[in-house]
Amino acid sequence: MASLKQVLKNKLTKKELAALITSYDVVGDIAIIEIPSILNPKEKLIAKAIMQLNKHIRVVCKKVGIHKGIYRRQKLKIIAGERRKTTIHRENKVLIKLHLEKVYFSPRLSTERLRIAKQVKQNETVLVMFSGVAPYCLVIAKNASPKVVYGIEINPIAHRFAEENVKLNKLEEKIRLYLGDVRIVVPMLKKKFDRIVMPLPLGGENFLDTALSAIKKGGTIHFYDFKDITGFEIAKEKVLKACKKARKKCEIIRLVKCGQIAPRTYRICIDFKVC
C-alpha cells in the first residue's frame, strides 16, 4: 500500500514533503490531521490524498489550536469530505457515537481502556470519573463482568452522547451515568467502589482526595498524569502525598506509559491499591 508521502511525491516540493506530518488520528470515519503553516495552501490536496489511501474515511478535519477549557475541547476545520463532525467509532467490541468538536475523545487510548477492563474482577463496582462519552464505561462493561459501572461527566453534551452510547450497546443494566462535578456527585452517591478510574491527565491530582474517600479498603485506583521521562517519580509522589493526607495506606502496583504526547513526554497511569 502506498504511503501518504508517496502519493504526494509529485505534488509537493521537497521542502513541503519534509514538513508533512504523515501520522493522524482516525475516529470512526473521520481523519484528524495536523497541517504545518507552510502546508496550509496545500491542505485540501493532502486531505484528498488521505481519503484516496483510506476508502472508509468520509471526512478529513484539521486541528485548529489545542484542547482547552474545562471540557477539553478542540476546534476542528473540515477540509474535505462530508460536512459533519459526528461519527460512530468502533473499538474493543463497542460503538461510540460522538461529536469530535463538542466532546473530548482519544482513539489512542483504546489499548489502555482494554488494559483496565482486563483487570476488573467479577462483580466489581467500578467508578469512572470524567467519563466523557463513556468509552471506559462501555469497554469495561462489555469486556469484563462488573456488577455496575458508574460514570460521572461534567460536560452536558458528552453526557448526552454517553447515555445514547449505553443504549446503542445495550448496556443499560450495567452502566449508571451522572451529569455533574465529581466532587459533588461522588458524595451524593453514598457508595464505596472496588475500582476507580481517573482518566484526567492534567490536574487529576486535585481529585485524588475525592477518589480516596470513595474507594473500598483493598480497592484499586487508576490515576493518570502527563510527565516527561524524568518526572515519573513526581507522579508517584502525588499519589503518596494524597494518601498520606487522607490517612490511608497505599501500595503502588505499577506505572504504565499509555502513549507519547511529545518527545520524551508521556501520558502515564499509576495503578495503586488502597490498603
N, C-alpha and C positions, 0 to 999 in steps of 0.2 A: 504493500500500500504506500502511495506517495505521501511525503511529509508536507507540511504547510510551506516550508521554505522551498521545497522542490516545485510546488505548484506556482509559487510566486517568483521563482528564479528569474524569469524573463520579463517580469512586470514591475520589479523594484530594482533600484540601484544597489550597488554593493553596500553602500553606507546604510541604506534603508533596510536591507536584509540583515545587516549586523544588529540593527536596533529592534528588529522584530521579536516580540515575545511569543514564543510558539506554544507555551502551555496555557490552558484556560480551563475554567470550570464548566461542567455541563450539569444543569439541573432540569430534570425532565427532558423536554425537547428544546431547551433554551441554552445557548452557549453564552458565557460571560467572559469577556476578554479585556485585557489592558492594552491600550494603544499609546505608545510614547508620542509626545507632541510632534516630533519630526515626521510621524506617520499619519497625523490627523487628515491630511488631504487624501490619503490612500485607505481610509478606514472602511469604506464600502467595498473596495476591492478585496481587502483582507477578509471581511465578513463573508463575502460571496465565496471565497476560496474555502473557508471553513465549512460552509454549507455544501460545497461540492465534495469535500472529503468525508462529510458525515451526513448521509442522506436522511437520517432521522431528525436532524436539527431543523426546526421550523422558524426559529427566531435567533438573532445574534444581537446581544447588548454589549455596550462598552461601559466600564466603570467610570463614574464621574465623582472624584473625591474618595473619601474613606468612610467606613462605618462610623456613625456618630449619634449622639443623643442617648437618652435612656432606653430607647427601643433598639439601638444598634443597627439602624437602617442605613442603606447605601443608595445613593442616586445612580440610576442607570439610564442610558440613552439607547434606544433601539436604532440600529444602523442597517439591519437587513431582515427580511422575512416578514412574518405577520406582526400586526401592531398590537401586541399584548405582552404582559409580564406575568401572567398567571399560567401555571403549568402543574402537572402531576408528576412527581418524582418517585422512582421506584428504587428501593434498597432493602436488603435484609428481609425479604418477604412481605414488605408493607408498601402501601401507597401513601404519598404525602402531597397533598394539594397546598399550594401557597402562591402568594403574590411576591415576587422577588424584591420589589422596592418597598413594600409596606411591612415586611417582617424580616427577622434575621434567620438565616439558614445557611449551613455549610455542608455541602456534599462530601467535603474532605474528611468529615468525622464519621463516616459510615462504618469504618473498621473499628473505631473507638466505641461507637454505640453498641456494636455487637460484642465487643470485649466486655463491656459492663453487663450486658444481658446474660452472657455465659457464666457470670459469677453469681447471678441471682438464684437462690435456692428455692425449692418448692414451698409454696405458701408464705413467702416473704411479703411483708407490707413495705412498699417502696415509695419514697417521695422524690420527685424530680422538681427542683427549684428552677425558676427561669426556664420554663418548659417550652416556650415558643409555640410552634405549630404542632408540638408533641412528638418529635422524632424519637427522643429517648423513650418516652412512654410507650409509643407504638412498638418499637423494636423489642423492648423488654417484655411487653405483654404478649407479643407474637412468638418470640423465640425462647422464652422461659416459662416457668409456671408459677408466677407470683399470685398471692391472694388478691391483692389490689395494688394498682399503681396510681399514685396521686400526682397531679401536675399543677403547678402554680405559675401563672404568667401575668405580667402587668400590662402588656400591650393588648388592647381590646380586639384589634384586627387579627393578631396572631392567635388569640384565644378563640375567636370565631372559626378560624381555619382549623384549629386543633379539634374543636367539637365536631366539625364536619369530617375530619380525618378519622376520628374514633368511629363514627357511623360508617364511613367508607370502608373501613377494615373490619367492621362487625365486632368491635371490641368493647361495646358498651358495658358488658358485665365485668370487665377487668380494669377499666380506667375511669378515674374521677377527676374532673378538671375544675379549677377555681381561678377566677379573674381577680387580680389584686397584687399588692405588695407582699412578698413572702413574710416580712416582719409582722404584718398584721394578720395575714391568713393563717400562718402556722399555729400561733397560739389559739386561734378560734377553732381549729380542728380538734384540739384536745386529744391528740393521738401521739403515740410513740412509734417510730419506724425502725425496721430491721436494717434498712439501707437508704441512704440519702445521696442523691447525685446533684452536684453543684456546677453545671456547665456554663459558668460566667467567668471567663479567664481574666478579666480586667476588673479588679475591685471585689472579687469574690470573698476575700478575707474579711470584708466588712459584714458578711453574713454567716461567718463561722459560728458566732455565738448563737444565732437562731437555729442552725443545724444541730449544734451540740445540745441545745435544750430539748430537741425533739427526737434524738436518737436513743434507741434502747441500749442497755448495757450489753456489750458484746456485738453491737451493730457496726456497720461499715459506712464510712463517708468517702465519697469521691470528690476531691477538691481540685479545681483547675486553676492554672495560672499561666501567665506569659513570662518567660525568663530566658535570658541568654545562658549559654552553657556554663558560665561562671556563677550563675545565680540560683542554681538548683537547691543549694543548702539554705538560701534565704527563704525559698518557698517552704521548705520543711520547717524552718523556724516559725513561720507564720502559723502553721498548724500547731506546733508545740506550745507557742505562746498563747494561742486561743484556748487550748485545752487546759493549760495551767490557770488561766484567768477564770475559766468555768469550773475549776477544781475537779477536772476529770482526767483520768489516766488514759493514755492512748499509745498505740503501737503502730508505727509506720510500716505498712506491709510492703509497699513498692512505690517507685516513682517511674512513670511511663511517659515517654515522648510521644505525643499524639499528632505531630506534624510540625514542619518547619514553616515559620511565618516570615522569616528574614534570615540572612546569613548568620549562623550560629545562635539564632533565637528560635525558641520552640514554644508551642502550646504543650504544657505538661499536665499530667494528672497524678495527684498523690492519693493513693488508696490507703486509708488508715482505719484501724479498729479502735473503738472506744471501749476500754476495759471496765 
